[in-house]
Structure formats: C-alpha cells, structure tokens
Amino acid sequence: MKRYFVNTPGGQMCYLTEGTGLPLVLFHQSSFSSFEYERIIPILSKKFRVVAPDTLGYGYSDPAPRHWTFLDFVRSQEEFMNALGINNAYVVGHHTGALIAAELAISYPQMVDRLVLSGCAIYEPSTRLDFYHKQSSLPPEGPLPPVEDGSHVIRMWKMQKRENPDSPVDSVHRAMIANFLHYDKKGSDAFTALLGFDIEPRLSMIRKPTLVISGSKDVIQPPLFKPPDTPAKLIPGVKYKLIEGGAILVAYEMPEQFACAILEFLN
C-alpha cells in the first residue's frame, strides 16, 4: 500500500492505493481521513485496484476553500477520479463519504458502476438544521481551538472516546489525530456542508446497483437520525446488510466483516 499525491482543480489530494484491476474507490467520513481504510485495503486489493483519497480539507490533502458547498465536495471527488484516469469505478463511502458517494452516483452517473453506502445518515430535518447552525458558528479551528496548556488535546481525546465508546485505544488515537489534521487546515468542512444539503429526496434518483450497510453499534439511530435502513427504503432495487457490532470505525475495526460484505455484493 502506497501513498501518493495528485493535483486537482480544487487542490492537491493525497490518496492510498494498492492492487490492480477494476478500480474500487473508498470515500472516508468526516472528520477522519483515508486512515480508516488502511486495514481493509490489503483485503480488497487482492481483487481490485483500490484507491482511498483524503477528501480535500482532511488528512494530507490541501484545505478545501472556505466557501465550498456539499456539491463542491462531490465535484472534487469526480475531479480526483478523472485526474487518476478513473472514468468508471465501484464506489464505497462511509458516513459523510457515503452521502458524497450517493450524490456522485446521481450527479455523475457515468463515474459509478456499483455503489456501497455504509452508515448513510439521514437526519431528522430539525436535527440537521440545528446541527448545521451549530457547526456553521464554529471557528476555523473547530470545536477545540488550541490553548497554551494543551488541555484541548485531552478534551479532544475525551470527545473521541465518547463518540467511540467501544473502540480500542488505537482507534481513538487515530481518530483524534485525524480531527486535529482536519481542523488545523482551517478550510471548509464537508460535514457542515452536508448538513446544509437535503439529500434525502435525491436518493430515489440513484439508478446504480446499491448495497446499504449499517452497523448495529453505529451512532446513526433515532431520535436524532431516521432509522439506519432508511436509505434502503428510498433507493430502487437496493440490497441491505447489517454488520453486528459495527460502529463508527467499522472499516478500521472490523475490516474482514466489512470487506466480506463489499466483496459478496460486487461479486
């Protein structure tokens, strides 16, 4: 598995890649990076050319322009794929990455052959708008700007542990680092942009073979979210898979189970 950089109209993007054959592109969630796919790439690369970019504004990619909307982030992934000469691919996304992947299949259907949406969060309308206003009011440094005594590091650790209560220390550690990398860029935030975009009525426009995956321990649960199988009820001809024990970092913590679900669908 190697890390490379490629220039796109939106900025320079970093990506992990391994394998040969048909391209399989993996979109990560906010506020993480392609690190969440490090353990699954060696499994999937036995059959595919796997590519996992750091979305602009995350990981080792350039910051995203402050004015960017959700559709700008979607377009940037299409431009990333074009920059690598990928005209059509199997596309997998998790959380924010799932919604970017879904809109990619709608806005740029020629780019997507099959689609896997994991943890595809559909917010209750009032929740989404409330989150949007709260996120939009954050400073560029994010919810925990650096302070002289370094206490923001402990606060970030506690925040990540609260969001990933069953995760091992390694996962929490990597999640914390990814958050700091993101907020250090002081660019636009894909999660905030997503909250300002109502994607629910658009999901029925997907015309690609689609697998929807949910994790039984994921945070995407009522009352803040609609039931996790909601996208499976909106997308025509969809398949649905529940991964027992799957949480926010399912691809990182349960790579064999996650890869098995993807491979069964693509094969």
Secondary structure, 3 states (H helix, E strand, C coil): CEEEEEEECCEEEEEEEECCCCEEEEECCCCCCHHHHCCCHHHHCCCCEEEEECCCCCCCCCCCCCCCCHHHHHHHHHHHHHHCCCCCEEEEEECHHHHHHHHHHHHCHHHEEEEEEECCCCECHHHHHHHHHHHHCCCCCCCCCCCCCCHHHHHHHHHHHHHCCCCCHHHHHHHHHHHHHHHHHCCCCHHHHHHCCCCHHHHHHCCCCEEEEEECCCCCCCCCECCCCHHHHHCCCCEEEEECCCCCCHHHHCHHHHHHHHHHHHC
